[in-house]
Amino acid sequence: MSPRVLYFEDYPPGAVFTGGAYPVTEAEILEFARRWDPQGMHIDPAFASRGPFAGLIASGWHTGAMMMRMLTEVFVPPANLASPGLDELRWLLPVRPGDVLSLRITVTDARRSRSKPDQGIVKSLVEVLNQKGEAVMNLNPVSLMRCQPVAVSLGTTMLAITRRN
């Protein structure tokens, strides 16, 4: 069964999407950090054990990468066009080996683009949760999404137009 195609109209304000079960491993933390964020708390378990977090923790950027992987599986549809950015990003708690991350996404605003009526703008609150349900990271991204095409019959000719709400 192919995944359901979602469009802008499927993201009304207040809608909540949940999912993901991403197991965080020490090997992945070390691999990511050695390449992209080589700080002692991320690459050296002995050093990290003596630091303020009392153990190895994932880079915040690694947490963001894991979030993005889950976001594409849970929330971002094939009709997603792009993101012009995000308004806020916060790392709230450390992510450790053995944590299992999941997502809760709440649509906070959705409106049709004034300049491109075949697109909608969706704002959301993305919360990355650990296995205890604690938020370890949150952000407020903005997504551009394709609107649902509507077929109209004109005799023997079919036209696809974009529905305007």
N, C-alpha and C positions, 0 to 999 in steps of 0.2 A: 504494500500500500504506500503510495507516495504521500509526502507531507502535504497538509492543507496549505494552500496559498493564501497568505494574509495580505490585506491592503490597508491603507490609511483608515478606512471606515471600521476596521476591526480593532481599533485602539481608542475607544472613547475615554474621556477623563474619568478616573476612578477605577478603570479596569486594572486588575492585578494578575500578573503572570508569575508563576513559580516554577522552579526546576533546577536541574543540575545536581550532580553528586560527584564533585571533583576531588579525588584523594590526593593530598599533598605529600610528596615523598622527599626525604632528605636528599636523595640523589638529584631530583629535579631542582630543588632549591639551590644546591651547589652548582649544578650545571648552568642554570640561568645566571646566577650571580657571578660566577667566574667570567662569564662572557660580557654581561651587561651592567653589573652593579657590584664590583669587587670590593666590598667593605667587609671588615672582619666579622661583623654580626651575621653576615650572609654566607661567608666562604670558609670560616674557620671555627668548627664546633668547640674547640678548646678555648679559643679567644672569646667566643660568644658566651660560653658558660660563665665567664668572669664579668661579663658586661651587664648593662642595665636590664636586659631582657632574660638573663639567666639561661640562655640557650640559643641555639640557632633559630633564626627567623627568616622568612621569605622576604625578599625585596618587595617594596610596595609596587614597583613596576611589574614584578612577576605576578603579584596578586592581580594587578590590572590585566595582565595577559591571560591569566586563568579565567578572570571574569569575562573577558571578551570572547573566549572560546565558548563558555557556557551561554553567553548572551546570543551568539549566533545560532545556537541550538534551541533556545527557549523563546526568544523575543524578536530577533531581527528576521524579517521575512525576505524571501527572494525579491519582493517588490521594494525593499529598502534601496534607496538611491545613494545615500551618503550621510555623513554627519558633518555639519559645519563646526562642531565643537561641543564643549560642555561648559556648564556654568560653575561647577564646584566639584572638587574631588577631595575626599578626606580618608586618611588611613586611621582607623579608630582603635584597633587591637592588633597585636602581632599575629601573623599566620605561621604556624609551626609544623614540622613534620608530623604526620599522623592526622592532621586536621582534614575534615571533609567539607568542602565549600559548596554552597548552593546559592541561588539567587531568588530575590523577591523584587519584582519590577512593578511599580505603580505609575500608571499614566497620570500625569498632573495637568497636562494641557494638550489639546489637539485642535488645530485649525487648518483650514485650507489655505494654501498659498495664494496671495493676492496676485502675484506676478506670473505664477505658473499654476493654473487651475487644475492641471492633471496631477498635482502633487499636494501632499499635506505635510504639516510640520507637527511632529509629536515630541513633547517634552515629558520626561519621566524621572522618577527617583529610582535608581538602581541600588539595591542593598546586597552586599556580599555577606553571607552568613556562614558561620562555622557550624559544626555538628551540634553545638549547644543552642543554636538559634541566635547567637550574639552577632551583631553587625561588626564586621572587621574592616569594612570599607564601604563608602557610599559615594555616589556621584549623581550629577544631574545632566545627563546628555540631551542633546537635541538631535532628532532624526528626521530626515526627509524621506517620505514614503510615497510610492506611487498610489494613486487613487484607483478604485475599482472601475474597470471599463464596463460599460453597459452596451449591450447589443440592441440596435434598433432596426426593425424591418421596414424597408420602403419597397414594398412589392417584392421583386425578385432580388433586390440588392440589400445586403446586410452592411450596416455601418457600425463601427465601434466608436462610441463617444464616452466621454468622462462624465460621470454623474456629479452634479453640483448640489450640495446640500444647503 
